Amino acid sequence: MNKKSAKNRFNAPANWSAQYLSANPIFSELCQLFPLTELNNWPTLVQLNHWLGQSDYRLVDDALLQADGRYYEAFIFATSHIPTRAENWHDLFGGLIWGLFPKTKRQINQLHIREMALHGQQQRSKIRNKLTLLDECGVLIALEPSAQAHRQWLQQHAWRRSFWQQRHDWQHAIVPVIFGHAIYEMATQPFIGLTAKTWFIDVPTGFSQWALTDRYTFLDEKLSQQIANTEQLLNNDQLTPLPLLGLPGWYSDNNAEDFYANTEYFRPRKTQQ
């Protein structure tokens, strides 16, 4: 895996290769839900829409948006069509997230439209900024009752406590699920510095043992309900930084405790002045 500096501008792979996904545990669930590793070339819009099933929303060629001239969110709201660039990792993952979290993605679109009606299209409100952070960079942290302590540890940047000392909880009582499609895009070439935004969701005991599709259905319902209450979006206890490569089970180098000694990546929380 690539360990380039986070200061360098990220460039996704130019070509399709299923190996970017099959060799990386971050994509394990996505590859169980969609036959990505079976492909020798980029999936077509026909294939993607087939995978999304009987959705009210359809992925369409981005050229339709360019010809239409409307703002991206306004176009989706009016047409239920999601502009998608061909042979593009960012838009590919964006489309798959629409399939996995249809209620939440619809809610995000509706909230953007509401905020634009209140503040105009050009002026981005705090709500819209938070929605974008979640949409692009969000990772859901599903916490069973026995793992509730991890919420505070992660919020307080007690990285070693959560990721190392209590790492046995991860993938069991605490389940990370990627929501932000930009995080999936950057995970095709992981680099030290790759940081997501955390969104905490309480789940029942035994959640990690549920069927994968049941887990996503539950999280979609809960997340859509939470962001409908925009106070949650403005709550500073959500969307806190998450050094993605520190998550146990997602990156082989973090099997050694010394990995967490890099304070440029695993930064301590800033103290209040």
Secondary structure, DSSP 4 states (H G I P E B T S, - for coil): -----TTSPP---SS--THHHHT-GGGHHHHHHS-GGG-SSPPPHHHHHHHH-S-S-EEEEHHHHHHH---HHHHHHHH-EEEE-TT-HHHHHHHHHHHH-HHHHHHHHHHHHHHHHHH-SSS--HHHHHHHHHHHHEEEEEE-GGGTHHHHHHHTT-HIIIIIITGGGBTTTEEEEE--HHHHHHHTS--TT-EEEEEEEE--TTGGGS-HHHHHHHHHHHHHHHHHSHHHHH-TTSSEEEEGGGSTTS-GGGGSGGGGG-TTTSPPPPPP-
